[in-house]
């Protein structure tokens, strides 16, 4: 038996240089099980759809890719404050606001500042296309600086991927040497151990501190029917339609065979009276003519029409059996609760010009059954 495909979670750490190779972490059971560089993060058991092997995924963006804002909105509810903080961050950013994208981190404390990440829409489009190309359609986009814990005072510093990141209480940036030194000044800087960032990365897979996949870049709800399922459903529907067609063809064939058999029997019966009859339609016409010559009245159909009219004389009478003898007479059984009810029907039949003879009357349970013969 082959092994089932195992899904892993992936953390992709994008480099500061767009053309450089990213670093990646493969996660299973909340543990980092493999590290690498480049785009070959999937295990050997690849499939046509790489997304089938990916569980949760996260793209960690370098510090320079986003501008972070800490904006307080006193007196507002968290929801109102988040909307206001987003607008204020866009107004405070350089560039045309219509070309920018702002995302707000979760915050249920109305007194705490809202963290807003701003980037360009072109950058978001690039990351979205890159993620789709590499089978990471559902990946979250997280600024690397927010993976560091916010210090009470001073700064904390740690490597995230190939980039050294520095974070303060309300600021975050890349440690590029001179510029970082000017911002830090004489404040203390605490260097965090590497395992602290690993833990933060794993936690962010489930609960990102801020995900830029908001607004027009939100994840689409999974389709109720993916393409593979649609194909399977189409094949099943086609199979059902084919089976229905085959059943219909078999039924038609059986009916045609049965009709042919009945036509043969009809001709055989008619030849007992007239050996020159070879066609079932001719047989029906010839028999109706012979019956009319013997005093019949419209053949079997005429007799049954007269019977149905006569039975309207008493609604309690039911017809339990009927057949036509070779001599053209109609033999039938009528059932009712009382003999008088059957007589009502027989009288109506006689008044219509038919001759009636009752052969036998039997008691069956609570009802009387009369054997009747009708002739003209």
N, C-alpha and C positions, 0 to 999 in steps of 0.2 A: 504494500500500500504506500502511496506517496504521501509525503508530509504536507499538511495544510499550510497555506501561506500565512506568515506571521506579520502582523502590522507593527511597525515601530514608530515612535515619535522622533521628530527631527528638529534640531535647532541649527539654523544657518546664520553664521555671523558674517555679515557683509563687510568687506574691507573699505577703508577710506578712499582708495583708488578704484574707480569703477572697473578697470580692466584687470585688476588683480584677482587671484583666485580666492573664493570665500573659504572660511573654516566651517566645519560642521561637526555636530555631535549627534550620535544615535542613542536614543533613550528607550529603555525597556524596564518596566516595573519600577519606575521612578529612580532609575540608576543610569548613569552614562556608561554604555557598554562599548562604545567605539568612538574614536575621534579621527578626523581626517581633514584634508585640504583638497579643494577642487569641487567637482559636481558629481563624483561617483560615490554617492552616499548610500545608494540602494544595495541590498544584499544580492548575491548572485542569482537568486530565484526571481528574475525579472519577468514581467508580463507585458502584454501589449498595452495595458493601461497601468502606468506606473502609480497612479493614485490609489490603486487597490492595495499597495504595500505601505501606504503612508497613513498613520493615525493623526495625531495632532502635529502641527508644524508651526514654527515661529521664525520669522526673519528678524534678526537683530540689526538695527540700523546704526551706522557710525554717528558719532556726536555731531559732525558738521552737517549731516543730512537733514536735521530738524532744528528748529529754534524753540526752546522751551520757555514758557511764561508761567509764573506763579501769580495768580490774580485773585484777590480777595473780593467778595461781593457781600458785604455785611447787610443784614436786613432782608435778604432774599432766601427763598427756599432753595434747597440743593439743585432742583431742576431749573428754576429761574436763574440761579447763579451760574450754572453751567452754560446756559444759552448766552447770558450776558458776557461771561468770560471769553467765550469763543469769539464773539463780535469784537470785544476789546483787543484780543490778541491779533486779530486780522488788521484792525486799524493801526495797531502799533508796529506792524511788520512792514518791512521795505518791499515795495512792489505793488502791482495791481491786485487788489483783494480778490478779483474775479479769477485770477490765475493761481490763487493760493488755496491750500486745503488745511483746515484746522480740526484737530480732534481733542476731546476733553477726557481726562481720566475720571474714573468713578470717584465720587466723593459724597458721602452722606452727612458730613459734618458741615452745617451752614457757616460755622465760624472759621473753618480751615480754608486756605486759599485753593482755588482750582488750578490743576496743572493742565496747561494747554500746549500741545505740540503743533507747530506750523511748518509746513513744507510746501513745495510747489506741486501743482497738479501734474506737471510733466514728470516729476520724480515718482509720484504715486503710480502714474500710468506705466512707467518703466518697470517699477517693482512688481506691479500686477502682472505684466506680460512675462517678466522673468520668472515669477513664481509659477505661472501657468505652464510655461515652456518646460519647467523642471518638475512637473507633477505635484506642485504645492499650492493648488488653487485656493485651498481653505486656510492658508497660513495667516497668522496674525503678524502685524508689523509693529515692532516695539522699539522705541529709542533706547540705545544701549545705556545712556546715563541714568535712566530710571531703574536700572537693575541694581544700582548701588544703593544701600540704605541711606536715608537722609540723616546727616549728623546733627546733633544738638548745637554744636558750634564748630568752627573751623571747617575743614574739608576731609573727605575720604577719597582715596585713590585706589584703583585696581585695574588690571588689564582685562578688557573684554574683547576676546578674539585677538587680533593683532594690534589693537589700539589701547593706549593707556587713557583711562577716563577719570576725570575729577568731578566730584559733586559736592556742592555746599547745601545750605539750608534752602536756598531759593535760586540756585544757579547750577549749571552743569556744562562741562566743556571738555575738549580733548587736551591732554597734556602734551603740548607741542614745544615746550621749552620756554622761550622768552615771554610769549603772550600769556601763558598760564602763570608764569612767575609774577607778572604784573597784577593779575587778578587776585592771586593768592596773597601776595604781600608777605606780611609777617605772621599770618594765621597758621595754625598748626595743621598738618596734613597727616592723616592716619592711613597707612597702607594696609589694605585688606588682604587676607590670604586668598589664594586661588580657589580653595574649596568653598569659600563664601559665595563667590560668583557662580560656581557650578550649582550650588543649592538654589541661588536666586534664579538662575536660568531654568531649572527644572520646575520651580514654583510658578514662574511666569508662563510656562506652557499651558497650565490649567487656568491661571488667573493673571493675565497680563496687567501690569500696573497702568498701562495706557496702550490702547490698540488704535493705530491710525486707520484701521478698516471701519470707518464710519461714513455716514451719509451716502453719497453716490458710490463709495468704494466698499460698502458693506458686503458681507458674504451673502450670496444668494441662497435662499432656502433650497435644500436639495430637491431635485425634481422627483415627483411621485413615480415617474417611469423613466429610467435611464434608457439609453439607446439599446443596450443589450437586452433589457427587459422588454422593450417595445418589439424588438425582433422576435423574441421568444413568444410573446403574445400573438404577433402576426402569424408565426408559424402554427401556433395552436389553433387560431381562428381559421387559418387555411385548411388545417387538418380536419377540423369540425365540419367546415363547408364541404370538403371533399367527401367525408363520410356521409353527410346528408345527401349529397348528390348521388353517391353510390347506392344508398338505401332507396332513394327515389327511383333510380334506374331499375334496381332489382324489383321494387314494387310494381313499376309499370310493366316490366317483363312478365312477372307472375300474373298480373291482371290480364295481359294480352294472351298468355297461355291459357288462363282460365276461361276467357271469353271464347277462345278457339275451341276449347273442349266443350263448352256449352253449345256453341254453334253446331259442332259435330253431333252432339246428342239430339239437338233440335231437329236436325235433318234426318237423323236415324229414326226418331219417333214419327216424324211426318211421313217417312217412306213406308211406314206400316199401313198408312192409309192411301198414299199416292206415291208409287215407286219412281215417278218421273221427277220428283222434287229433289234438287241437288243444292239449293242455296237457302240459307236460314231466313233471309228476308222474304223470299218467295214462299217458304214454308209458313211463315206467320200470316202472310196475306191469304194463302190458300186455306189455312185452317180457319181463319176468321170468316172466309166466304162460306165454307162448309157448315160452320156453326150457325151462320145466319140463315142458311137454307133449311136447317133443322129447327128453326124457331128461336135461335139465340138472339140476344139483344145487345149488340155492341161488344160481344166477346166477354172475356173475363173483366175487363175494365168497366163495361156497362153494368155487369152484375154487382161488382163491388160498389159502384156508385149508388146503385139502388139500395144495397144493404146499408151503407153508411147513412143514407137518408132515412131509412126505416128505423135505424137504431136511435135516431133523435126522438123517437116517441117515448123512450124511457131511458133516462140517464143512468139508471142503476144496472143496465145490461152491458156486459162486456163481451168482446169477441176473443175467444181463447185459441181458436185454431181455424184455418181455412185452407182449402185446396180445391182444384178444379179437376174433375174426372175426365177420362178420355172422351166420354160421350157429351161433354160440354156442361154437365150439371155441376153445381157448386155445393161442396160439402163443407159444413162449418159447424163449430161448437159455440153456443151462447151460454153465458153463466150469469146468474142473478140470485137474489136472496129468496124470491118467491116465483112460483110458476106464472102468476098473473103478469109479472113484469116481462117475462119472456114472451108471453102471449101478445102484449102490446106491440112488440117489435114484429112478430110474425103477422099480426093483422095488418100493420102498416105495409109490410112487404107484399102481402096478398092484394091489398088495395091498389098497389102500384102495378099489378098485372102479373105477378110471379106466382108460380105454383109451389106450395110448401108441403113437405112431408117430414114429420118428426119421427126419427127412427128409434131413439131411446132417450130416457131422462134418468140421470143418475144424481145421487146425493154425494157431494164431495165436501166433507167438512160442513160448514155452515151455508154452503151455496149449492144451488141446483145447476147441473150442466146438461144441456139438451143437444143431442146430435141432430142436425137439420140438413135436409137436402133441398136445394132450390133448382127448379127447372122452369123453362118457359112453356 
